[in-house]
Amino acid sequence: MTTTAERQMELTLPMVPDIEIAAARAVGNLAREMGMSSERVDEMMHAVIEACINAREHSGCTDNRIYLRFLGTSQGDGSRVDIWVTDHGKGFDPEEARSRRPTPGTPHKRGRGLQLIELHMDEVDISTTKNGGTTIHMVKYEKKS
Amino acid sequence: MTEELKVAVERKPQGAVLYTKGYINNVGGEEIANRAYELMDDGVRTLLLNLRETKIVNSIGISILIEIIEKMIDKGGKIAFCCLTPVIHKTFQIMGLANYASIFENEEAAVKELGL
């Protein structure tokens, strides 16, 4: 089986209102070029939106930038898109954030961003250190039918 | 960059339908809330939100939709949604909206079931 990196994109975006839409559209275009289904593209776009909102609202970074990298890869049995969303902020404790999470299906006004990311993506890994920033690495797969 | 949400209202004999077009974020959510609260103040107790032309919502926008649902329930009314994309439908279930508001596949089914 051969694996070929086919599409790659890096973006540095200012933390301004609705900038998450630009990030979502970019990854959506890349995923469509990879032949991913519209539902999987939509899920990815929603996950990227929540990751960017988390960075903008909670990172406390001083450079006011969100750093994004998208990598689309074709594999023998399908394709995958890797997404990295990075901020240079204060970091957070993912386990503590998960412990505050409401039960899925119960109405709750806030605190769902990370939960939505995890439910929309196939893999999610968070690297974060105190005052060292945060990177959320997300992966979405599409198997050939 | 801004993504303005447009909201249109259609009054029905027994309530109203709100049609949204665009991104439901904090600003879009507030726009929907303003229109919904105007209708509630005017006595509307059955409200259908048709999201046919909305492809993206975020968690802040959904939190505002939950506030609208809570206010309507406090007034003894009901809110329903129709024409959701599969991902928005899934997101509403995760966020708990599906427990307090009915979700219909299309407007015709919603209008019939809600008696609008």
Chai-1 contact restraints between the chains, C-beta under 6 A:
chainA,res_idxA,chainB,res_idxB,connection_type,confidence,min_distance_angstrom,max_distance_angstrom,comment,restraint_id
A,D18,B,M1,contact,1.0,0.0,6.0,A-B,restraint_1
A,D18,B,T2,contact,1.0,0.0,6.0,A-B,restraint_2
A,D18,B,E3,contact,1.0,0.0,6.0,A-B,restraint_3
A,I21,B,E3,contact,1.0,0.0,6.0,A-B,restraint_4
A,E39,B,P86,contact,1.0,0.0,6.0,A-B,restraint_5
A,D42,B,V87,contact,1.0,0.0,6.0,A-B,restraint_6
A,E43,B,V87,contact,1.0,0.0,6.0,A-B,restraint_7
A,H46,B,V87,contact,1.0,0.0,6.0,A-B,restraint_8
A,I49,B,N58,contact,1.0,0.0,6.0,A-B,restraint_9
A,E50,B,S59,contact,1.0,0.0,6.0,A-B,restraint_10
A,P104,B,I94,contact,1.0,0.0,6.0,A-B,restraint_11
A,G105,B,G96,contact,1.0,0.0,6.0,A-B,restraint_12
A,T106,B,G96,contact,1.0,0.0,6.0,A-B,restraint_13
A,P107,B,I66,contact,1.0,0.0,6.0,A-B,restraint_14
A,P107,B,G96,contact,1.0,0.0,6.0,A-B,restraint_15
A,K109,B,S63,contact,1.0,0.0,6.0,A-B,restraint_16
A,K109,B,I66,contact,1.0,0.0,6.0,A-B,restraint_17
A,R110,B,S63,contact,1.0,0.0,6.0,A-B,restraint_18
A,R112,B,S59,contact,1.0,0.0,6.0,A-B,restraint_19
A,R112,B,M95,contact,1.0,0.0,6.0,A-B,restraint_20
A,G113,B,S59,contact,1.0,0.0,6.0,A-B,restraint_21
A,L119,B,I94,contact,1.0,0.0,6.0,A-B,restraint_22
